[in-house]
Amino acid sequence: MVQLRGESALFVADDDLRSLETFAKRIRGEIFFARKWVLLEGHSDYLLFQALCQASNLALDTSGISVIDAVNNGDPPVFASLARALGYPWVAVFDKDHAGDGYVVRIADRGFDANEVKLRCRQLKTQNLEHELIANGLEADLRQILVTLGDATAATFRFQN
């Protein structure tokens, strides 16, 4: 019974595979050549994370780490299930809001052990990554990243002290 439960956890449903197929075609499937995945909630999180790593001289590609905008390219629980099936280590970072809470619950509902969910699913202490950076004293760095990215929000984003 234990063996069957373990093997069934590796099963990825046909609907999940179809949604992942669309994503893999969009990004040319490079996530399948990574050794580890970082699942992020949105596109701005993806861009900021990439820029922070670049500014810190962290070479994600060289390290075999693929960053995935999991919400806009599918569904975080689907990616978590696929990572488990493929044996990829992964971590997910979600906003501290209703949607972020929901992603954590839906990942847990896919048969992940509570300790694994706690280990792999992280929620920010503030409402989103931008506010998290500001709360940690990185407002100047965030402003520079937004300017470097050419993000239109750089001029309009309201920074809070």
C-alpha positions as CSV (number, residue, x, y, z in Angstrom):
1,M,0.0,0.0,0.0
2,V,2.8,2.4,0.9
3,Q,4.6,1.6,-2.4
4,L,1.4,2.3,-4.4
5,R,0.9,5.6,-2.6
6,G,4.4,6.6,-3.4
7,E,4.1,5.7,-7.0
8,S,0.8,7.4,-7.4
9,A,2.3,10.7,-6.1
10,L,4.5,10.6,-9.2
11,F,1.5,10.5,-11.5
12,V,0.8,13.6,-13.5
13,A,-2.7,13.9,-14.9
14,D,-3.4,14.3,-18.6
15,D,-4.9,17.8,-18.1
16,D,-1.8,18.8,-16.2
17,L,0.4,17.5,-19.0
18,R,-1.6,19.4,-21.6
19,S,-1.2,22.7,-19.7
20,L,2.5,22.1,-19.3
21,E,2.9,21.2,-22.9
22,T,1.7,24.7,-23.8
23,F,4.1,26.3,-21.4
24,A,7.0,24.1,-22.5
25,K,6.4,25.1,-26.2
26,R,6.3,28.8,-25.2
27,I,9.7,28.7,-23.5
28,R,11.2,26.0,-25.6
29,G,11.3,23.5,-22.8
30,E,14.5,24.7,-21.1
31,I,13.0,24.1,-17.7
32,F,13.4,20.4,-18.4
33,F,17.2,20.8,-18.6
34,A,17.5,22.5,-15.2
35,R,18.5,20.7,-12.0
36,K,16.3,22.9,-9.7
37,W,13.2,25.0,-10.1
38,V,12.2,28.3,-8.4
39,L,8.4,28.8,-8.9
40,L,7.4,32.5,-8.7
41,E,3.9,33.9,-8.7
42,G,4.0,36.5,-11.4
43,H,5.9,38.1,-14.2
44,S,7.2,41.0,-12.2
45,D,8.4,38.6,-9.5
46,Y,10.2,36.7,-12.3
47,L,11.9,39.9,-13.7
48,L,12.9,41.2,-10.2
49,F,14.3,37.8,-9.2
50,Q,16.3,37.5,-12.4
51,A,17.6,41.1,-11.9
52,L,18.5,40.5,-8.2
53,C,20.4,37.4,-9.1
54,Q,22.2,39.2,-11.9
55,A,23.1,42.1,-9.6
56,S,24.4,39.6,-7.1
57,N,26.5,37.8,-9.7
58,L,24.4,34.6,-9.2
59,A,24.5,32.7,-12.5
60,L,21.2,30.8,-12.5
61,D,21.8,29.0,-15.8
62,T,25.3,27.9,-14.8
63,S,23.9,26.7,-11.5
64,G,21.2,24.7,-13.3
65,I,18.4,26.7,-11.7
66,S,15.3,27.5,-13.8
67,V,13.0,30.4,-12.6
68,I,9.4,29.8,-13.6
69,D,6.6,32.4,-13.7
70,A,4.2,29.6,-12.6
71,V,0.9,31.6,-12.5
72,N,1.1,33.2,-16.0
73,N,2.4,30.0,-17.6
74,G,0.3,27.4,-16.0
75,D,-0.5,26.7,-12.4
76,P,1.9,26.4,-9.4
77,P,0.4,23.1,-8.1
78,V,0.9,21.5,-11.6
79,F,4.6,22.6,-11.6
80,A,5.1,21.3,-8.1
81,S,3.6,17.9,-9.1
82,L,5.7,17.7,-12.2
83,A,8.9,18.6,-10.2
84,R,8.0,15.8,-7.8
85,A,7.4,13.3,-10.7
86,L,10.7,14.3,-12.3
87,G,12.7,14.4,-9.0
88,Y,13.6,18.0,-9.3
89,P,14.2,20.0,-6.1
90,W,11.9,23.1,-6.1
91,V,10.8,26.0,-4.0
92,A,7.8,28.3,-4.5
93,V,7.6,31.9,-3.4
94,F,4.1,33.4,-3.1
95,D,2.7,36.8,-2.1
96,K,1.2,37.1,1.3
97,D,-2.4,37.4,0.1
98,H,-5.5,35.2,-0.5
99,A,-4.1,34.0,-3.9
100,G,-0.7,33.0,-2.3
101,D,-2.6,31.2,0.5
102,G,-4.6,29.3,-2.1
103,Y,-1.5,28.1,-4.0
104,V,-0.1,26.7,-0.8
105,V,-3.3,24.9,0.0
106,R,-3.7,23.6,-3.6
107,I,-0.1,22.2,-3.5
108,A,-0.8,20.5,-0.2
109,D,-4.0,19.0,-1.7
110,R,-1.9,17.2,-4.3
111,G,-0.6,14.8,-1.7
112,F,2.5,16.6,-0.6
113,D,3.5,15.9,3.0
114,A,2.8,18.9,5.3
115,N,6.6,19.2,6.2
116,E,7.5,19.3,2.5
117,V,4.9,22.0,1.8
118,K,6.3,24.0,4.7
119,L,9.9,23.5,3.4
120,R,9.1,24.3,-0.2
121,C,6.3,26.9,-0.2
122,R,7.4,30.2,1.1
123,Q,5.2,33.2,1.5
124,L,6.5,36.7,1.7
125,K,6.0,38.6,4.9
126,T,4.5,41.6,3.0
127,Q,1.9,41.7,0.2
128,N,4.4,41.3,-2.7
129,L,8.1,41.1,-3.7
130,E,8.4,44.9,-4.3
131,H,7.1,45.7,-0.8
132,E,9.3,42.9,0.7
133,L,12.4,44.5,-0.8
134,I,11.4,47.9,0.5
135,A,10.7,46.5,4.0
136,N,14.2,45.0,4.0
137,G,15.9,48.3,3.2
138,L,16.4,47.7,-0.5
139,E,14.4,50.5,-1.9
140,A,17.4,52.1,-3.8
141,D,18.3,48.7,-5.2
142,L,14.7,48.2,-6.3
143,R,14.6,51.6,-8.0
144,Q,17.8,50.8,-9.9
145,I,16.5,47.4,-11.0
146,L,13.3,49.0,-12.3
147,V,15.2,51.6,-14.2
148,T,17.6,49.0,-15.6
149,L,14.6,46.8,-16.7
150,G,13.1,49.8,-18.3
151,D,9.9,49.0,-16.5
152,A,7.2,51.6,-16.9
153,T,6.4,51.2,-13.2
154,A,9.7,52.7,-12.2
155,A,8.3,56.2,-12.6
156,T,4.9,55.4,-11.1
157,F,5.5,52.9,-8.4
158,R,4.8,54.4,-5.0
159,F,7.5,53.5,-2.6
160,Q,6.6,53.3,1.1
161,N,9.0,53.9,3.9
